[in-house]
Amino acid sequence: MLALFLLAAVALVGRHAIRLLLGGGKLSVPGLGIQSAILIGAIALATQKPAIGIAGVFVAAGVLAGWGRLGRPTGSPIPPAAVPPEAAQIAGQPDRPGIGGIVVVLLTSALVLGALRMRGEIVVAMVVLAIIFIPLERLFALRPRQILRRGWRTDVVHYLINGAALKVGIIAAVVVVGTVLRAFVPVSFRTAIAASPSWAQIVAALAITTVGGYAGHRAAHEVPLLWRFHRVHHSIRELDWLAANHLHPLDQIFVRSAAVLPVYALGFGRLSLGAFVVLTTLQAIFVHANVRLTFGPLRWLIATPQFHHWHHAREPEAYNSNYAGEFPAVDALFGTLYLPAQRWPAQYGIDEHEPAGYLRQLVWPLRAA
């Protein structure tokens, strides 16, 4: 099985290398998925056979670096500066959800009930976050802003519902998709990984989830169907800690699943998954915060508000950049890093205007042309 994996990896890397040399310098979404899977497999292999695994990581990273230097991403299917007139017309029309929209509304209603059942835990977490980030944004404000800004009620609803939706969605993805993926991983390999030292599992799992999360996030920008859901998050025009939760639950489930499923399929323990959930939850809120903190040279090592604000920038030079959730080095590897030293974006969002209210925003991707 190991020999077959290595042969398949060498064949795929070789094929992409040949295309690269022949001038095919654009990494497509399928190519991104294949190369990311090879890199993830090499990271997992390094926990059992360090020499072979580390060599595989260097080879896969080298190919990815080549793609990143010679070809830029294909970009969002609807770039912020080039919105079709019909899209603008749809944004101004009254909401008339079809059958699909009604189904989504019903599912969301069920999620609301689930969120209300867990309201104690969710409300306490939100109060703690508010106690931390509201003073932080007042002391180190990037832009002066009222605490109760426009749209804050809708974002509170996003926070309450999306947290419950994510739990349900991830469990469903693990049970259905994760079980299928585990069938392709030898039991002996999964057992060996589960028996590895905790520190090795955590380090490898964080590396794997970072690569998987990058691939899922970038796919959400480049695949038209996924972008229709992901643009709910990019429609926000005022970034702060609460805006981190302004997103479509299906989009959140997809991106998080892309990070979690490889870890589950490869046999990593619950401790590794727990570390990922804690890190990504806090990091996502922090990088959206309205704070003027650059962290000096550390901004090249960990994702900061400046790094992620450029991902939301409504400025052409920053389009298709900074997809990584935790470590900018991943964007540097894939050739999508954009991080000016002393500048911040002047504006955020996309040209389209999303409808007001949580339910309308939930149905918006189903109505868009």
Secondary structure, 3 states (H helix, E strand, C coil): CHHHHHHHHHHHHHHHHHHHHCCCCCCCHHHHHHHHHHHHHHHHHHCCCHHHHHHHHHHHHHHHHHHHHHCCCCCCCCCCCCCCHHHHHHHHCCCCCCHHHHHHHHHHHHHHHHHHHCHHHHHHHHHHHHHHHHHHHHHCECCCCCCCCCCHHHHHHHHHHHHHHHHHHHHHHHHHHHHHHHCCCCHHHHHHHHCCCHHHHHHHHHHHHHHHHHHHHHHHHHCHHHHHHHHHHHCCCCCCHHHHHCCCHHHHHHHHHHHHHHHHHHCCCHHHHHHHHHHHHHHHHHHHCCECCCCHHHHHCCCCHHHHHHHCECCHHHCCCCCCCCCHHHHHHHCCCCCCCCCCCCCECCCCCCCCCHHHHHHHHHHCC
